[in-house]
Amino acid sequence: MIEGVSAPEMVTLKGVTALKTFADFYGDPVGCVEKMYACHGPVIALNAPLLKPSGVPQSYLFVGPEFNKKILLNQEHFRPTGAWPTPGKEGTPLQNLRRNILCMRGAEHDAHLAAILPLTGKSQVRSFFDGAKAITAEEVSAWPIGETVEITHLARRLTQRLALELLFGSDSADESLEFGELVDEFHQNSWSRGALSFRVDAPLTPYAKLMRSAEALETYAKEWTAAEQRCPAHNNVRAAAANVALANGETVSLTQAAANVAAIAMAAYETTALTLSWMLFLLTQHPEATKALIAELEGAGSLSSLDADGIEKLPLLDGAVKETMRLVTPVPVIGFEVMEDCKIDDIALHRGARIFISPHLTHRLESVYEHPRRFMPERWASIKPSAYEYLPFNAGPRRCPGIWFASANLKIALATIVERFRFDLAPNTKIDRGYAATTIAKNGVPMIFSPRDACYERSACAGDIMRFFDLSETVHA
């Protein structure tokens, strides 16, 4: 049993209501958990006997910092469901890739995590600072002026290079982008509605497309990782993942190492790319915040003169990164499988059930954040939420080891972009939310870059993303 105070009263949704909620969650997890919490409170169970005629709930949503802490600290009973939801047959590349570090627990997870932690710590990330500035300047200098571009595509290309060249020891931009493209294709196919709902490996089906992308990714990842199994002294994440020593004294298999390399790579670049895209979007909606950020950066001198210490001393730059990850959380809903019968407070959970927590909902609690739906980078100069009140990188033993790497690269990228450009949404932009383990823009974020000037105004935008935010702006000094 997990110790704790008595839980809030649990609301159980049954029958048709539960079935409809399952369907809503399948279509829009973030919108669904928002509605569940608003209508029913912080503890909700779903019991749909048509799906599993056991008489006990199949899924639970727990909302709030205390539940986040109790669930994330418990590796004994709860196993993360991972980032790639569509299963494959045992032994297939698809299933091999799904069984990666992101869905491990306990001693197995700790062994693999311990191998890569020294390479992602704050001091190690600081050694990447000049390399990150150089890659970012090279990529951003090639962004076209005056044309409509899809910023997530450009951001993803940048973050793939940063992650794979600096962390994974890639030899070139071409190699980084080739592997990144394979990972991205597999990730997108894994979240295809067709592949999720019609798992038949027949020609022209979405599931067949997923299977072929899994085969291509595993083949490349194995070849790329095998090279580092022969060079355990190489100081990069790929070498560390390829040479993990297991409890039985053996070295991790190449199949497992390749799956971990693919999963860690995806986590390292994708959430950062999306955060950078959403950060630029939010700044197009908050011109006063943009002007304040420009003034702070100008006061600090040119980016070329800033070192790792200097960039950490810019509160609005730090606040823009943190506030974006609060409002558009990289992973808004986190799922777990219950591995053994247990309890959270007085609530009995049965083996095989699914439980969910939501950083997205936690980050919008009025009890934790004043004006929680506003974009207020300046708030971070005076608040310090706990690890379970602010968890864009997860928390506890499951905290993402890339926290320092992602934060540093987002600051470098934003400073580089703001120093060079004015950026606006393209005319007639409509942005609707999508979901692929992360919050995505269904049709991208179309943006136009111009030479920097002082003409900052809020860009017009339609679409359901706008209901995520209160666009009121505080007055910046």
Protein Blocks (a to p, Z undefined) as FASTA:
>chain_A
ZZddddddddddehjllmmmmmmmmmommlmmmmmmmmnojbdcdddfklocnhpafbdc
dedjklmmmmmmmmklpccebjblbdcdehiaklmmmmcfklgghjllmmmmmmmmmmmg
mklmmmmmmmmmmmmmmmmmmpcghiacdfklmmmmmmmmmmmmmmnopabfklmmmmmm
mmmmmmmmmmgmklmmmccdbehiaklmmmmmmmmmmmmmmmmmmmmmmmmmbccfklmm
mmcccfkopacdfklmmmmmmmmmmmmmmmmmmmmmmmmmmmmmmmmlmmmmmmmmmmno
pfklpcfklmmmmmklmmmmmmmmmmmgfblbccdddfbdcdehjaccdehiacdddfkl
mmmcfklmghklbccfklmmmgccdfklpcfkogajllcfklmmmmmmmmmmmmmmmmmp
ccdddehiacddddehiacdfkopadddddddfbdcddddedjklmmpccbdcddZZ
